[in-house]
Amino acid sequence: MFTGIIEDVGTVREVLSIKSGVKLNISSKLSKELKNGDSVAVNGACLTVVEEKEDSFSVDVSFETLNRTNLGKLRSGKRVNLERALKLSDRLDGHIVMGHVDTIATIKTIQSVGEFHLLTLEIDSYTFEHSVEKGSIAIDGISLTIARLTKGSLDVAVIPFTYENTNLKYLKPKDSVNIEVDIIGKYIEKFTKKPQTLTEDFLKMHGFA
């Protein structure tokens, strides 16, 4: 589990092809604090450290993760957002982020508004249906608040600190970003639909549907 508060922006050193996936080697100041088996969010995707050195660490990325995230587009030199797993004793400064990317979105525009930046994303129907204005969303693992939401796009206002201390300042229009919608909203949706589903199953079992 994560919070969406980015701890470091790492640099991809190497992308190695392995059977049914890739191995990413990433340089980061967090490397000396990681050990094999630790969970780390890379652009919001929860991955497992398989090798660690003083100034870099490696993670394996499966074909499933490559298909669902933007990690398959990473090349040497690309910057990635990094966050270690949450400790139970830590403050939850962002929101509950599982590290399970739901889908990807495309950057439409990045506008400067005074010292802030307004990020507009082109989103799919899944993101729209599972999001609310003023609700939380994780974009490349960053905990952000939705400022405006329409069927095809959403806006987030980014404070200067977040812009300067994440990979956002390296992104440009048409780049893809990982999206994880609020887990609480997904559970609420499931539970509110559950009674109807149970009723339908009951009727089918007894030959009424």
Secondary structure, 3 states (H helix, E strand, C coil): CECCCCCEEEEEEEEEEECCEEEEEEECCCHHHCCCCCEEEECCEEEEEEEECCCEEEEEEEHHHHHHCCHHHCCCCCEEEEEECCCCCCCCCCCCECCCCCEEEEEEEEEEECCEEEEEEECCHHHHHCCCCCCEEEECCEEEEEEEECCCEEEEEECHHHHHCCHHHHCCCCCEEEEEECHHHHHHHHHHHHHHHHHHHHHHHCCCC
